[in-house]
Each structure stands twice: as C-alpha cells, then as structure tokens.
Amino acid sequence: MGREFIVPSRIITGENSLALAAKELCRMGDRALIVTDPVVIKLKCFERLTQLLSENRVSYAIYSDVTGEPTDAIVNAGLCKYEVEDCDHLIAVGGGSPIDTMKAIAALSANGGKISDYMGKVIKGRMPPMAAIPTTAGTGSEATKFTVITDSATSIKMLLKGDCLIPSLAIIDPAFSMSSPKSVTASTGLDALTHAVESYTSRLAQPLTDAVAISAVKRIFRHLPTAYSDGTNTEARTQMSIAALEAGIAINNASVTIVHGMSRPIGALFHVPHGLSNAMLLEKCIGFALDGAYGRFADLGRAIGAAESSDSDKSAAEKFLGKLGEICKICEVPTLGGFGIDKEEFLAQTDKMAEDALASGSPDNTAKPVTKDDIIGIYKSLWD
C-alpha cells in the first residue's frame, strides 16, 4: 500500500543555521509577526534574529505573550496583533508553545472563525508563510502538521491537524537551545523520546518513519543524559536538536499512540508541562502496550544496546522498557504527587480524562486495542 511522507519544504540544521537560512527567512514577506515567550525574547539568540531581519530590511512586530501551553485566548490575542500590525508572514521562536501558537494564528488568519471550530476537522486553506526556530529539543512542532491548543471553556487540549500547518522553513540551530534549563531539557528530551518510540510502534508506522524513529531513539539515549547534566555541551545539544527533528518527522507521518492520548488530559486539567506528563506516563503506558508489539519494542531494545540479538523478542522488549524507566530516573521525572497534584482530585477526574484521551484518537494507533477501562487503570496505577 502506498504511503505519504511529509516534511517541511526546507530544513536547515547545525551550528550557524540562522545565518545560513538568512536568504530564505528574509524573502518570506515584508512584515513578520515574531511569536515567542517572555523568556526567549530576552535571550541573545532572539536578538540575533531581529538584527538579521533589520539588516535585510524586513520589518517585524513581536508577540511575546505565549505564557505556558497555548490556549484559545493566547491565540486570539496573537491573531489580533498579526492583523493590527498588518503582517504577512510569521516566525516562531521558542519551544512547542510559540510554534503551536504561530500555527493556530496562521490558520485563523487564513480561514477565520474560532480555533475550536477546527476540532475534529482537517485544517485547509492558503496559509501565510511560517518559519519555526525551536529553542528546545523535544516537541518537533517545527516539522509537524499538528498544533495543540487548550479550549478554555472545556479544559480540553485540542489536537488540531492539517498539512498546511507544517512550517515552510525549519531552522534547527543548537545555539538556540543552549540556554534551556535542566527541567526543560529533561521534559522536552523525553517528549522527543516518546514521539520516537510511539511512532515506531504505531499502527501507522512505515519504513521511512521507522528509519528516523530508530535514529532518534539512539541519539536520545546516548545524548540526553549529557545534555541534562551539562547544558553547555554543544555536541549533546546538537544531537538532541537533530533527534527532536527526526522524532517530529516520525510522528508527522506515523502519529502517536496511548502515551500522548493520556498525557493531554493531565496537562489540560492539572497544568503539567506536556513533555513531563508524557514522561510520567511513559513506562506504564509502554508496559501496557508491550505485548501488542514485542518485535517492534525488541528492535528498539537492540538498537540502543540494551539487548542482544540472541535475546527473544519478549526479553529484548522488556529490557527496553527497563531502559525507559532508567532514563526517566536520570532526568529526575517527578511522580504526580511530587509535582503537587492531589491524589483524590486526580482520581476524581479519571473518567473524564479517559474519555478525552479516547476522543483524541491517539490510543487507536496503539499496537493493541485500548479501552476506557484500560486507560483508567493506567491512570490509577500512577499512584502505586
């Protein structure tokens, strides 16, 4: 059966990528809206971007009010800025939140309405040009057709999609991630790991996604511990930025599975950063999925050297599961209680969270059937 494989029109990676991308970046339009957050706007790398635009006579406005994970209110304010400032293209600088916000602004500028109107639909339309410059190595949003926006009225994290949401230019410069604090390095790195593992074991996996997913898993196991312990290590930062891109390309084409489906409701209701909620769920969810695809998980175990070729698939898969637990411990992933979530409040929400998880569609991609009771059971097991 034929399969489609979609990536951004142009990807520029490695040290000094911003300078190399100058020509492409500066011919996207006459006036850019730069979408970012209050932390990134103060960084030297952000100043480099604005200087580059000014030197090339590209005017710009800045929307830096992306605080936390994006909501419909944040998107609406950004859209207002885009229209008032008469912008004709967008540049996102930051983690997944600014990039997702940029995509949603672009979608509304092209199609109108409210962002919640697009829940469960495929977004189309002629989008303004978009460039994504990630400052974290994890979300992969610079390479995907997805954006995740929280509906303030329902507290549901909406997974919105459309090929037109893929940025036309992705600039992966490790210098932009050097300032990420340890907590962000851990949560985004484990987010990328989750993307890679889920895409490789997804029902929608294909040979091209397999290649980038395995490559990402290998890079992350090798380099995330170093990037976490020594954020100034340029090689580790470079390799993690590539791994995040690879994992983003993988989920763009093979999607995600049960971890992401269960993670979004935790983030929406208890305000846990997305990568961290993935990490909290990772070992339990993969443990559940393991017997549905022993061979696929075994491939990953052998790829990172956790298992030998002589190991059975079941043994190799179980060894990989153990390594997932180890890397989460290295990155000091807290428990739900350690994060400050009240157990009784959490358990009272498991029915709604399970319904929202299933409604997202992601659990359907898991290599074995997933029921509402299965999801509730995993949520409860997080307190064991």
Sequence and secondary structure as in RCSB ss.txt:
>XXXX:A:sequence
MGREFIVPSRIITGENSLALAAKELCRMGDRALIVTDPVVIKLKCFERLTQLLSENRVSYAIYSDVTGEPTDAIV
NAGLCKYEVEDCDHLIAVGGGSPIDTMKAIAALSANGGKISDYMGKVIKGRMPPMAAIPTTAGTGSEATKFTVIT
DSATSIKMLLKGDCLIPSLAIIDPAFSMSSPKSVTASTGLDALTHAVESYTSRLAQPLTDAVAISAVKRIFRHLP
TAYSDGTNTEARTQMSIAALEAGIAINNASVTIVHGMSRPIGALFHVPHGLSNAMLLEKCIGFALDGAYGRFADL
GRAIGAAESSDSDKSAAEKFLGKLGEICKICEVPTLGGFGIDKEEFLAQTDKMAEDALASGSPDNTAKPVTKDDI
IGIYKSLWD
>XXXX:A:secstr
        SEEEESTTHHHHTHHHHTTS SEEEEE  TTGGGSHHHHHHHHHHHHTT EEEEE    SS BHHHH
HHHHHHHHHTT  EEEEEESHHHHHHHHHHHHHHHH S GGGGTTSB  S    EEEEESSSS  GGG SEEEEE
ETTTTEEEEEE GGGS SEEEE GGGGTT  HHHHHHHHHHHHHHHHHHHHSTT  HHHHHHHHHHHHHHHHHHH
HHHH TT HHHHHHHHHHHHHHHHHHHHH   HHHHHHHHHHHHH   HHHHHHHHHHHHHHHHGGG HHHHHHH
HHHTTSS TTS HHHHHHHHHHHHHHHHHHTT   HHHHT  HHHHHHTHHHHHHHHHHTSGGGGSSS   HHHH
HHHHHHTT 
